[in-house]
Amino acid sequence: MLNQRALTYLNEVIRRGSLRRAAAHLNVDASAVSRQLKALEEELDTQLCERHGRGMRATAAGQLLVHHFHAQRASEEAVLSQLMALQGLAKGEVRIAVGEGFIADLITAPLGTFMSAFAGINVEVRMAGVNEAMSLLKDREVDIALLYAPPVDPQLYCHVETRQPLDVIVPPNHPLIELKRPVTLHDLKDWPLALMDNPFGMRQMVNMVAHQERIHLEARLHTNSVSVLKNFVRSGIGITFMPEITVIDEIERGEICTLPMRYPVMNGTRAQIVSLKGQELPVASTACIDHLHKGMRFFSADAPRLLQ
């Protein structure tokens, strides 16, 4: 039987990249971590870590053990989850990574009704761009992630997918509205532009199209906040890119208009609820996915303009 504490320490050393960072995270002395790893290596008669630059990385044997550790934990969580299901989901936890663009849709009703329906289920919501959200899943720090315009990743399993085009959003009465046709990136060059930072799906989609079209987009404002982008447009300063659902309330109040882009890749942008492939989800997480699928506008149907 492998020493579970040693496996926990090994996992943190590999994840954090050094003994000291792992010890600090575990709130133990670095010498204690070192002793546990040495004992495990002696027990298995194989090297599990090796120095790399100023840190540590796993050997092939170390990677195998870390994979076993994660599989073991996931199996235990699944069994405990199934036991809780027999008790009617009396207690549990759901950990979600979500981009800011989903928050209004998530908080408006679906999250509240889920927590009311399952009073014993605690929910942890972590704000993250698409890259960070995918990393959180792979590090098993969250159970599910809500992603916009994610890259294809064979390590992730998609539970729900809808088509949510990336549009250009402008103030009411903006001259671009008078074009009466899908907008091109060339059409935007004369207007102040705001863009999300690079780790976010919206920005990565724009970068890809700009590269294909050989266009350099000069942004007057860079931000990691969807709220900042909305206010940039709502105040009349300039324009930006965003899916229709993210600004649906502002559209209904007449504060913002959306215009479709000409590019098929932008019009085919997807929103997804994903988890780590091969990991058996806790029953609480499965129930949450079903709830979000039915209750969130992002995931109950494609974008409104596609349904007209």
C-alpha positions as CSV (number, residue, x, y, z in Angstrom):
1,M,0.0,0.0,0.0
2,L,1.5,3.3,-1.1
3,N,2.0,6.0,1.5
4,Q,-0.8,8.5,0.9
5,R,1.0,11.4,2.6
6,A,4.0,10.8,0.4
7,L,1.9,10.7,-2.7
8,T,0.3,14.0,-1.7
9,Y,3.7,15.6,-1.2
10,L,4.9,14.2,-4.5
11,N,1.9,15.7,-6.3
12,E,2.5,19.1,-4.8
13,V,6.2,19.1,-5.6
14,I,5.5,18.3,-9.2
15,R,2.6,20.8,-9.4
16,R,4.5,23.6,-7.6
17,G,7.8,22.9,-9.3
18,S,9.9,22.9,-6.1
19,L,10.2,21.4,-2.6
20,R,9.9,24.8,-0.9
21,R,6.8,25.9,-2.7
22,A,5.2,22.6,-2.1
23,A,6.0,22.8,1.6
24,A,4.7,26.3,1.9
25,H,1.4,25.3,0.2
26,L,1.1,22.2,2.5
27,N,2.1,24.3,5.5
28,V,4.8,21.8,6.5
29,D,8.6,22.0,6.8
30,A,10.5,21.4,3.5
31,S,12.6,18.7,5.3
32,A,9.5,16.7,6.0
33,V,8.5,16.8,2.3
34,S,12.0,15.7,1.4
35,R,12.0,12.8,3.8
36,Q,8.7,11.5,2.6
37,L,9.8,11.6,-1.0
38,K,13.1,9.9,-0.2
39,A,11.3,7.2,1.7
40,L,8.9,6.6,-1.2
41,E,11.8,6.5,-3.7
42,E,13.6,3.9,-1.5
43,E,10.4,1.8,-1.1
44,L,9.9,1.7,-4.9
45,D,13.7,1.7,-5.7
46,T,13.2,4.4,-8.4
47,Q,13.8,8.1,-8.8
48,L,10.5,10.1,-8.8
49,C,11.8,13.7,-9.2
50,E,14.8,15.3,-10.8
51,R,16.2,18.8,-10.7
52,H,15.3,21.1,-13.6
53,G,16.8,24.6,-13.6
54,R,16.0,26.0,-10.2
55,G,13.1,23.6,-9.6
56,M,12.0,20.0,-9.7
57,R,10.1,18.0,-12.3
58,A,8.7,14.4,-12.4
59,T,10.5,11.5,-13.9
60,A,8.4,9.0,-16.0
61,A,7.9,7.0,-12.8
62,G,6.9,10.2,-10.9
63,Q,4.4,11.1,-13.5
64,L,2.9,7.6,-13.3
65,L,2.5,7.9,-9.6
66,V,0.9,11.4,-9.8
67,H,-1.5,10.0,-12.4
68,H,-2.4,7.2,-10.0
69,F,-2.8,9.6,-7.1
70,H,-5.3,11.7,-9.1
71,A,-7.2,8.6,-10.3
72,Q,-7.4,7.3,-6.8
73,R,-8.8,10.6,-5.5
74,A,-11.3,10.9,-8.3
75,S,-12.5,7.3,-7.6
76,E,-12.9,8.1,-3.9
77,E,-14.8,11.3,-4.6
78,A,-17.1,9.4,-7.0
79,V,-17.9,6.8,-4.4
80,L,-18.6,9.4,-1.8
81,S,-20.7,11.3,-4.3
82,Q,-22.8,8.2,-5.1
83,L,-23.3,7.6,-1.3
84,M,-24.5,11.2,-1.1
85,A,-26.9,10.6,-4.0
86,L,-28.4,7.7,-2.0
87,Q,-29.1,10.3,0.7
88,G,-30.8,12.6,-1.9
89,L,-27.8,15.0,-2.5
90,A,-28.0,16.0,1.1
91,K,-24.5,17.5,1.0
92,G,-21.5,18.0,-1.3
93,E,-19.6,20.6,-3.3
94,V,-19.4,21.9,-6.8
95,R,-16.3,23.8,-8.0
96,I,-16.8,25.9,-11.1
97,A,-14.3,27.9,-13.2
98,V,-16.1,30.7,-15.2
99,G,-15.3,33.7,-17.3
100,E,-16.7,37.1,-16.3
101,G,-18.9,37.1,-19.4
102,F,-21.0,34.3,-18.0
103,I,-21.4,35.7,-14.5
104,A,-24.6,37.8,-15.0
105,D,-26.3,34.8,-16.8
106,L,-25.1,32.5,-14.0
107,I,-26.1,34.6,-11.0
108,T,-29.4,36.0,-12.4
109,A,-31.3,32.8,-11.6
110,P,-29.7,29.4,-12.3
111,L,-27.2,29.4,-9.5
112,G,-29.8,30.6,-6.9
113,T,-32.3,28.1,-7.9
114,F,-29.7,25.3,-7.9
115,M,-28.6,26.2,-4.3
116,S,-32.3,26.4,-3.2
117,A,-33.0,23.0,-4.7
118,F,-29.9,21.5,-3.1
119,A,-29.5,23.3,0.1
120,G,-26.7,21.0,1.3
121,I,-24.5,21.6,-1.8
122,N,-21.9,24.3,-1.5
123,V,-20.7,26.0,-4.6
124,E,-17.3,27.5,-5.3
125,V,-17.0,29.9,-8.3
126,R,-13.6,30.9,-9.6
127,M,-13.2,33.7,-12.1
128,A,-10.8,32.6,-14.9
129,G,-10.0,33.3,-18.6
130,V,-10.3,30.3,-20.9
131,N,-6.6,29.3,-20.6
132,E,-6.7,29.5,-16.8
133,A,-10.0,27.7,-16.6
134,M,-8.6,24.8,-18.6
135,S,-5.5,24.6,-16.4
136,L,-7.7,24.6,-13.3
137,L,-9.6,21.6,-14.7
138,K,-6.4,19.7,-15.5
139,D,-5.0,20.5,-12.1
140,R,-8.3,19.1,-10.6
141,E,-8.8,22.4,-8.7
142,V,-12.3,22.7,-10.2
143,D,-14.9,20.1,-11.3
144,I,-16.4,21.9,-14.3
145,A,-15.7,25.0,-16.4
146,L,-17.8,27.3,-18.5
147,L,-15.7,28.3,-21.6
148,Y,-16.1,30.7,-24.4
149,A,-14.3,30.1,-27.7
150,P,-12.0,27.4,-26.2
151,P,-9.3,25.7,-28.3
152,V,-9.8,22.1,-29.0
153,D,-8.3,20.0,-26.2
154,P,-8.4,16.2,-26.2
155,Q,-8.1,16.1,-22.4
156,L,-11.5,17.8,-21.9
157,Y,-15.0,16.4,-22.3
158,C,-17.8,18.7,-23.5
159,H,-21.2,18.2,-21.8
160,V,-23.1,21.1,-23.4
161,E,-22.3,23.3,-26.4
162,T,-24.1,26.2,-28.0
163,R,-23.3,28.6,-30.8
164,Q,-22.7,32.1,-29.6
165,P,-21.2,34.3,-32.3
166,L,-18.6,36.9,-31.4
167,D,-20.1,40.2,-32.6
168,V,-18.9,43.7,-32.6
169,I,-20.9,45.8,-30.1
170,V,-21.4,49.6,-30.6
171,P,-23.3,52.5,-29.1
172,P,-26.8,53.2,-30.4
173,N,-26.8,55.3,-33.6
174,H,-23.1,54.4,-34.4
175,P,-22.2,54.9,-38.1
176,L,-21.2,51.2,-38.4
177,I,-24.9,50.4,-38.1
178,E,-25.6,52.2,-41.4
179,L,-23.5,49.7,-43.3
180,K,-26.5,47.3,-43.3
181,R,-24.2,44.3,-43.9
182,P,-21.8,42.1,-41.8
183,V,-18.8,44.0,-40.5
184,T,-15.2,43.4,-41.5
185,L,-12.1,44.2,-39.4
186,H,-11.2,46.8,-42.0
187,D,-14.4,48.6,-41.2
188,L,-13.2,49.1,-37.6
189,K,-10.0,50.9,-38.2
190,D,-11.4,54.4,-37.8
191,W,-13.0,53.8,-34.4
192,P,-11.6,53.6,-30.9
193,L,-11.3,49.9,-30.0
194,A,-11.2,48.1,-26.7
195,L,-9.9,44.5,-26.4
196,M,-9.8,41.8,-23.7
197,D,-6.4,40.6,-22.6
198,N,-4.8,37.7,-24.5
199,P,-5.7,34.8,-22.0
200,F,-9.4,35.2,-22.8
201,G,-11.3,33.4,-25.5
202,M,-12.8,36.5,-27.0
203,R,-9.3,38.0,-27.6
204,Q,-7.8,34.8,-28.9
205,M,-10.6,34.6,-31.5
206,V,-10.1,38.2,-32.6
207,N,-6.3,37.6,-32.8
208,M,-6.8,34.5,-35.0
209,V,-9.1,36.3,-37.5
210,A,-6.8,39.4,-37.6
211,H,-3.8,37.2,-38.3
212,Q,-5.7,35.4,-41.1
213,E,-6.8,38.8,-42.6
214,R,-3.3,40.3,-42.1
215,I,-4.7,43.2,-40.2
216,H,-3.1,44.9,-37.2
217,L,-5.8,46.0,-34.7
218,E,-4.7,49.0,-32.7
219,A,-6.6,48.9,-29.4
220,R,-7.0,52.1,-27.4
221,L,-8.0,50.1,-24.3
222,H,-6.8,46.7,-23.0
223,T,-8.5,45.1,-20.0
224,N,-9.3,41.8,-18.3
225,S,-12.8,43.0,-17.4
226,V,-16.0,42.5,-19.3
227,S,-17.7,45.2,-17.3
228,V,-15.0,47.7,-18.4
229,L,-15.6,46.8,-22.1
230,K,-19.4,47.2,-21.6
231,N,-19.0,50.7,-20.1
232,F,-16.5,51.7,-22.7
233,V,-19.2,51.1,-25.4
234,R,-22.2,52.2,-23.3
235,S,-20.5,55.6,-22.6
236,G,-19.9,56.1,-26.3
237,I,-16.1,56.1,-26.2
238,G,-15.7,53.3,-28.7
239,I,-16.5,49.7,-29.8
240,T,-15.5,46.2,-28.8
241,F,-16.2,42.5,-29.4
242,M,-18.7,40.4,-27.4
243,P,-21.3,37.7,-27.7
244,E,-24.9,38.9,-27.8
245,I,-26.0,37.1,-24.6
246,T,-23.4,38.9,-22.6
247,V,-25.0,42.3,-23.4
248,I,-28.6,41.1,-23.8
249,D,-29.9,43.3,-21.0
250,E,-28.1,46.4,-22.4
251,I,-29.5,45.6,-25.8
252,E,-33.1,45.5,-24.4
253,R,-32.5,48.8,-22.6
254,G,-31.3,50.4,-25.9
255,E,-27.8,51.1,-24.5
256,I,-25.9,48.9,-26.9
257,C,-26.3,47.4,-30.4
258,T,-24.6,44.2,-31.8
259,L,-23.5,43.8,-35.4
260,P,-22.5,40.5,-36.9
261,M,-19.0,40.0,-38.3
262,R,-18.4,38.7,-41.8
263,Y,-16.1,35.8,-40.7
264,P,-17.6,32.3,-40.4
265,V,-15.1,31.4,-37.6
266,M,-16.5,34.3,-35.5
267,N,-20.1,33.4,-36.3
268,G,-19.4,29.8,-35.4
269,T,-17.9,30.6,-31.9
270,R,-19.0,28.1,-29.3
271,A,-19.8,28.3,-25.5
272,Q,-19.2,25.0,-23.7
273,I,-19.6,23.4,-20.3
274,V,-16.6,21.0,-19.9
275,S,-15.0,18.7,-17.4
276,L,-11.8,16.6,-17.4
277,K,-12.1,13.6,-19.7
278,G,-12.0,10.3,-18.0
279,Q,-12.8,11.7,-14.6
280,E,-16.0,10.5,-13.0
281,L,-17.8,13.6,-11.9
282,P,-19.4,13.9,-8.4
283,V,-23.2,13.6,-8.6
284,A,-23.5,17.2,-7.4
285,S,-21.5,18.4,-10.4
286,T,-23.6,16.4,-12.8
287,A,-26.8,17.8,-11.3
288,C,-25.3,21.3,-11.6
289,I,-24.4,20.8,-15.2
290,D,-28.0,19.8,-15.9
291,H,-29.3,22.8,-14.0
292,L,-27.1,25.2,-15.9
293,H,-28.0,23.7,-19.2
294,K,-31.6,24.3,-18.6
295,G,-31.4,27.6,-16.8
296,M,-28.6,29.7,-18.4
297,R,-29.4,31.6,-21.6
298,F,-25.8,30.8,-22.8
299,F,-26.5,27.1,-22.7
300,S,-30.2,26.6,-23.1
301,A,-30.1,27.7,-26.8
302,D,-28.0,29.3,-29.5
303,A,-27.7,33.1,-29.6
304,P,-31.0,34.9,-30.0
305,R,-30.2,36.3,-33.5
306,L,-29.6,32.8,-34.8
307,L,-33.1,31.7,-33.8
308,Q,-35.0,34.5,-35.5
